[in-house]
């Protein structure tokens, strides 16, 4: 499906979707269309073709892939050339898919323009390493319990002691997005770096009412979607932010954490949307 989409074979991609498939978009489709829920293959096709009129798809690579019963999620990275300017953008994306009778009936999309990674940052695992069998050290129920506990916290912010208990000291984390917009975006290595980012976010934002929409688990890897109410402490602006988290366990600890968030909504709360 992804290969068809990025090579311009849109009709062939659409054959994998049910006629009344539902697609959820966030604000990350910057400047193209508003966040909404679209229904039907015709709508999905028109959105895809409209995107290609403005951005030409180039190369892509799959970074992670989980399958859990009738659900799947793919995390990937693609390059796009803007037709009007010729400028090339790198974009990180994640798509959560729900299947019925061999067809996709629902899809949730996360789409973030990224800044180029710093060469000094520790690399993330390769696709081959991610899908290879490694010992998580925990059963499925405990993996889900820990994942839920680490993202469900009071308005004052995440519990740092829980972070230290569940995460490896050498954890590699990535907050997907453009570092020019969000200073903590990009890759970071070590538990102290993760905790410092969490504390920095808590200074600016209050978070509450976390609603976990789904969690997929395969071979010690988890992917989940959640919605959280955020309020900027300085401007007082608030809104609901969609997030996606990718977590990998090894020997009972989280060794990798990758997070997507609706960064445009956060920028609007900060009063910086006009500068984007």
BADRENNU-796903 format. One record per residue (C-alpha): chain; residue in three letters; residue number from 0; x, y, z. Coordinates in nm, 2 decimals. Example, Ala and Ser with C-alpha at 12.3 -4.5 7.8 and 13.67 -1.06 7.14 Angstrom:
<pts>
- A_ALA_0_1.23_-0.45_0.78
- A_SER_1_1.37_-0.11_0.71
</pts>
This chain:
<pts>
- A_UNK_0_0.00_0.00_0.00
- A_UNK_1_0.27_0.24_0.10
- A_UNK_2_0.48_0.16_-0.21
- A_UNK_3_0.18_0.22_-0.43
- A_UNK_4_0.10_0.55_-0.27
- A_UNK_5_0.46_0.68_-0.30
- A_UNK_6_0.50_0.57_-0.66
- A_UNK_7_0.18_0.74_-0.77
- A_UNK_8_-0.04_0.43_-0.81
- A_UNK_9_-0.32_0.57_-0.61
- A_UNK_10_-0.60_0.36_-0.76
- A_UNK_11_-0.40_0.04_-0.67
- A_UNK_12_-0.36_0.17_-0.31
- A_UNK_13_-0.73_0.24_-0.28
- A_UNK_14_-0.81_-0.12_-0.36
- A_UNK_15_-0.70_-0.21_-0.01
- A_UNK_16_-0.97_0.02_0.15
- A_UNK_17_-1.33_-0.07_0.22
- A_UNK_18_-1.58_0.15_0.02
- A_UNK_19_-1.69_0.34_0.34
- A_UNK_20_-1.35_0.35_0.51
- A_UNK_21_-1.31_0.62_0.77
- A_UNK_22_-0.99_0.83_0.78
- A_UNK_23_-0.89_1.06_1.07
- A_UNK_24_-0.66_1.35_0.99
- A_UNK_25_-0.50_1.60_1.24
- A_UNK_26_-0.37_1.95_1.19
- A_UNK_27_-0.04_1.82_1.06
- A_UNK_28_-0.15_1.84_0.70
- A_UNK_29_-0.03_2.20_0.72
- A_UNK_30_-0.18_2.45_0.48
- A_UNK_31_-0.36_2.18_0.28
- A_UNK_32_-0.69_2.10_0.45
- A_UNK_33_-0.84_2.13_0.80
- A_UNK_34_-0.84_1.84_1.05
- A_UNK_35_-1.14_1.62_1.00
- A_UNK_36_-1.28_1.28_0.96
- A_UNK_37_-1.33_1.18_0.60
- A_UNK_38_-1.54_0.89_0.49
- A_UNK_39_-1.52_0.68_0.17
- A_UNK_40_-1.26_0.57_-0.08
- A_UNK_41_-1.36_0.86_-0.31
- A_UNK_42_-1.27_1.11_-0.04
- A_UNK_43_-0.94_0.94_0.04
- A_UNK_44_-0.85_0.94_-0.33
- A_UNK_45_-0.93_1.31_-0.37
- A_UNK_46_-0.72_1.40_-0.07
- A_UNK_47_-0.43_1.20_-0.20
- A_UNK_48_-0.44_1.34_-0.55
- A_UNK_49_-0.47_1.69_-0.41
- A_UNK_50_-0.16_1.63_-0.20
- A_UNK_51_0.03_1.52_-0.50
- A_UNK_52_-0.07_1.83_-0.69
- A_UNK_53_0.12_2.03_-0.43
- A_UNK_54_0.39_1.79_-0.32
- A_UNK_55_0.56_1.52_-0.54
- A_UNK_56_0.63_1.20_-0.34
- A_UNK_57_1.00_1.09_-0.37
- A_UNK_58_1.17_0.82_-0.16
- A_UNK_59_1.04_0.65_0.15
- A_UNK_60_1.15_0.39_0.41
- A_UNK_61_0.95_0.19_0.67
- A_UNK_62_1.09_0.24_1.02
- A_UNK_63_0.85_0.02_1.22
- A_UNK_64_0.56_-0.22_1.17
- A_UNK_65_0.34_-0.38_1.43
- A_UNK_66_0.05_-0.62_1.37
- A_UNK_67_-0.19_-0.71_1.65
- A_UNK_68_-0.49_-0.91_1.54
- A_UNK_69_-0.71_-0.71_1.30
- A_UNK_70_-0.50_-0.39_1.37
- A_UNK_71_-0.17_-0.27_1.24
- A_UNK_72_0.05_0.04_1.25
- A_UNK_73_0.33_0.15_1.03
- A_UNK_74_0.58_0.42_1.10
- A_UNK_75_0.77_0.55_0.80
- A_UNK_76_0.96_0.84_0.66
- A_UNK_77_0.93_1.00_0.32
- A_UNK_78_1.07_1.29_0.12
- A_UNK_79_0.85_1.52_-0.08
- A_UNK_80_0.92_1.80_-0.33
- A_UNK_81_0.69_2.11_-0.31
- A_UNK_82_0.57_2.18_-0.66
- A_UNK_83_0.56_2.55_-0.62
- A_UNK_84_0.91_2.60_-0.48
- A_UNK_85_1.11_2.28_-0.56
- A_UNK_86_1.20_2.26_-0.19
- A_UNK_87_1.23_1.91_-0.05
- A_UNK_88_1.08_1.82_0.29
- A_UNK_89_1.14_1.52_0.51
- A_UNK_90_0.83_1.40_0.67
- A_UNK_91_0.78_1.14_0.95
- A_UNK_92_0.44_0.96_0.95
- A_UNK_93_0.25_0.69_1.13
- A_UNK_94_-0.07_0.52_1.02
- A_UNK_95_-0.29_0.31_1.25
- A_UNK_96_-0.50_0.07_1.04
- A_UNK_97_-0.80_-0.14_1.14
- A_UNK_98_-0.89_-0.43_0.90
- A_UNK_99_-1.21_-0.62_0.83
- A_UNK_100_-1.24_-0.89_0.56
- A_UNK_101_-0.89_-0.80_0.42
- A_UNK_102_-0.98_-0.44_0.38
- A_UNK_103_-0.89_-0.13_0.58
- A_UNK_104_-1.21_0.01_0.74
- A_UNK_105_-1.05_0.28_0.95
- A_UNK_106_-0.72_0.47_0.95
- A_UNK_107_-0.57_0.73_1.19
- A_UNK_108_-0.28_0.94_1.05
- A_UNK_109_0.00_1.13_1.22
- A_UNK_110_0.21_1.34_0.99
- A_UNK_111_0.50_1.56_1.10
- A_UNK_112_0.76_1.76_0.91
- A_UNK_113_1.10_1.68_1.07
- A_UNK_114_1.43_1.86_1.10
- A_UNK_115_1.74_1.68_1.00
- A_UNK_116_1.89_1.47_1.28
- A_UNK_117_2.21_1.58_1.44
- A_UNK_118_2.51_1.35_1.36
- A_UNK_119_2.60_1.35_1.73
- A_UNK_120_2.28_1.19_1.84
- A_UNK_121_2.27_0.82_1.90
- A_UNK_122_2.10_0.64_1.62
- A_UNK_123_1.77_0.46_1.66
- A_UNK_124_1.74_0.09_1.58
- A_UNK_125_1.72_-0.02_1.22
- A_UNK_126_1.40_-0.17_1.08
- A_UNK_127_1.56_-0.51_1.09
- A_UNK_128_1.66_-0.48_1.46
- A_UNK_129_1.31_-0.35_1.55
- A_UNK_130_1.12_-0.65_1.39
- A_UNK_131_1.37_-0.91_1.50
- A_UNK_132_1.27_-1.12_1.80
- A_UNK_133_1.41_-0.98_2.13
- A_UNK_134_1.32_-1.07_2.49
- A_UNK_135_1.10_-0.81_2.64
- A_UNK_136_1.12_-0.98_2.98
- A_UNK_137_0.75_-0.91_3.05
- A_UNK_138_0.42_-1.07_2.95
- A_UNK_139_0.16_-0.88_2.74
- A_UNK_140_-0.05_-0.78_3.04
- A_UNK_141_0.25_-0.62_3.22
- A_UNK_142_0.37_-0.45_2.90
- A_UNK_143_0.03_-0.28_2.87
- A_UNK_144_0.00_-0.20_3.24
- A_UNK_145_0.34_-0.02_3.23
- A_UNK_146_0.26_0.16_2.91
- A_UNK_147_-0.07_0.29_3.05
- A_UNK_148_0.09_0.40_3.38
- A_UNK_149_0.37_0.59_3.21
- A_UNK_150_0.13_0.81_3.00
- A_UNK_151_-0.15_0.85_3.25
- A_UNK_152_-0.05_1.12_3.51
- A_UNK_153_-0.19_1.42_3.70
- A_UNK_154_-0.19_1.77_3.57
- A_UNK_155_0.14_1.85_3.74
- A_UNK_156_0.31_1.62_3.50
- A_UNK_157_0.45_1.27_3.46
- A_UNK_158_0.58_1.08_3.77
- A_UNK_159_0.96_1.10_3.74
- A_UNK_160_1.01_0.80_3.97
- A_UNK_161_0.79_0.59_3.74
- A_UNK_162_1.00_0.70_3.44
- A_UNK_163_1.32_0.60_3.62
- A_UNK_164_1.16_0.26_3.72
- A_UNK_165_1.03_0.16_3.38
- A_UNK_166_1.30_0.31_3.15
- A_UNK_167_1.66_0.20_3.08
- A_UNK_168_1.93_0.44_3.18
- A_UNK_169_2.04_0.43_2.82
- A_UNK_170_1.70_0.48_2.67
- A_UNK_171_1.69_0.64_2.32
- A_UNK_172_1.39_0.88_2.27
- A_UNK_173_1.26_1.08_1.98
- A_UNK_174_1.00_1.35_1.97
- A_UNK_175_0.90_1.37_1.61
- A_UNK_176_0.89_1.72_1.45
- A_UNK_177_1.09_2.02_1.34
- A_UNK_178_1.34_2.13_1.59
- A_UNK_179_1.31_2.49_1.46
- A_UNK_180_0.95_2.49_1.59
- A_UNK_181_0.98_2.27_1.90
- A_UNK_182_1.31_2.29_2.08
- A_UNK_183_1.29_1.94_2.22
- A_UNK_184_1.21_1.77_1.89
- A_UNK_185_1.46_1.52_1.76
- A_UNK_186_1.66_1.23_1.90
- A_UNK_187_1.80_1.22_2.26
- A_UNK_188_1.99_0.95_2.45
- A_UNK_189_1.98_0.87_2.82
- A_UNK_190_1.72_0.88_3.10
- A_UNK_191_1.84_1.23_3.22
- A_UNK_192_1.78_1.38_2.87
- A_UNK_193_1.42_1.24_2.87
- A_UNK_194_1.35_1.36_3.22
- A_UNK_195_1.48_1.71_3.14
- A_UNK_196_1.25_1.73_2.84
- A_UNK_197_0.95_1.61_3.04
- A_UNK_198_1.02_1.88_3.30
- A_UNK_199_1.07_2.15_3.04
- A_UNK_200_0.73_2.07_2.89
- A_UNK_201_0.56_2.07_3.23
- A_UNK_202_0.69_2.43_3.29
- A_UNK_203_0.49_2.55_2.98
- A_UNK_204_0.20_2.31_2.97
- A_UNK_205_-0.05_2.15_3.20
- A_UNK_206_-0.18_1.82_3.08
- A_UNK_207_-0.50_1.64_3.20
- A_UNK_208_-0.77_1.39_3.11
- A_UNK_209_-0.56_1.14_2.91
- A_UNK_210_-0.78_0.91_2.70
- A_UNK_211_-0.60_0.61_2.56
- A_UNK_212_-0.77_0.51_2.23
- A_UNK_213_-0.58_0.19_2.15
- A_UNK_214_-0.27_-0.01_2.22
- A_UNK_215_-0.11_-0.26_1.98
- A_UNK_216_0.15_-0.51_2.11
- A_UNK_217_0.38_-0.73_1.92
- A_UNK_218_0.71_-0.90_2.04
- A_UNK_219_0.79_-0.65_2.32
- A_UNK_220_0.70_-0.35_2.10
- A_UNK_221_0.40_-0.13_2.17
- A_UNK_222_0.22_0.14_1.97
- A_UNK_223_-0.06_0.35_2.10
- A_UNK_224_-0.29_0.65_2.03
- A_UNK_225_-0.41_0.89_2.30
- A_UNK_226_-0.58_1.22_2.34
- A_UNK_227_-0.48_1.47_2.61
- A_UNK_228_-0.61_1.81_2.71
- A_UNK_229_-0.33_2.06_2.72
- A_UNK_230_-0.33_2.42_2.86
- A_UNK_231_-0.05_2.66_2.81
- A_UNK_232_0.04_2.82_3.15
- A_UNK_233_0.15_3.15_3.00
- A_UNK_234_-0.13_3.22_2.74
- A_UNK_235_-0.40_3.03_2.91
- A_UNK_236_-0.50_2.88_2.58
- A_UNK_237_-0.61_2.51_2.58
- A_UNK_238_-0.70_2.24_2.34
- A_UNK_239_-0.70_1.87_2.28
- A_UNK_240_-0.38_1.71_2.14
- A_UNK_241_-0.36_1.38_1.96
- A_UNK_242_-0.05_1.18_2.03
- A_UNK_243_0.10_0.85_1.91
- A_UNK_244_0.37_0.66_2.11
- A_UNK_245_0.60_0.38_2.00
- A_UNK_246_0.77_0.19_2.28
- A_UNK_247_1.02_-0.10_2.28
- A_UNK_248_1.09_-0.31_2.58
- A_UNK_249_1.40_-0.52_2.64
- A_UNK_250_1.48_-0.71_2.96
- A_UNK_251_1.19_-0.55_3.14
- A_UNK_252_1.28_-0.19_3.06
- A_UNK_253_1.19_0.06_2.79
- A_UNK_254_1.49_0.11_2.57
- A_UNK_255_1.32_0.31_2.30
- A_UNK_256_1.05_0.57_2.30
- A_UNK_257_0.92_0.76_1.99
- A_UNK_258_0.64_1.01_2.01
- A_UNK_259_0.42_1.20_1.76
- A_UNK_260_0.21_1.49_1.88
- A_UNK_261_-0.01_1.75_1.71
- A_UNK_262_0.26_2.02_1.71
- A_UNK_263_0.05_2.28_1.53
- A_UNK_264_-0.21_2.27_1.80
- A_UNK_265_0.07_2.32_2.06
- A_UNK_266_0.21_2.61_1.87
- A_UNK_267_-0.13_2.77_1.85
- A_UNK_268_-0.16_2.75_2.23
- A_UNK_269_0.18_2.92_2.26
- A_UNK_270_0.06_3.20_2.04
- A_UNK_271_0.31_3.12_1.78
- A_UNK_272_0.09_2.98_1.50
- A_UNK_273_0.13_3.29_1.28
- A_UNK_274_0.51_3.24_1.27
- A_UNK_275_0.48_2.88_1.14
</pts>
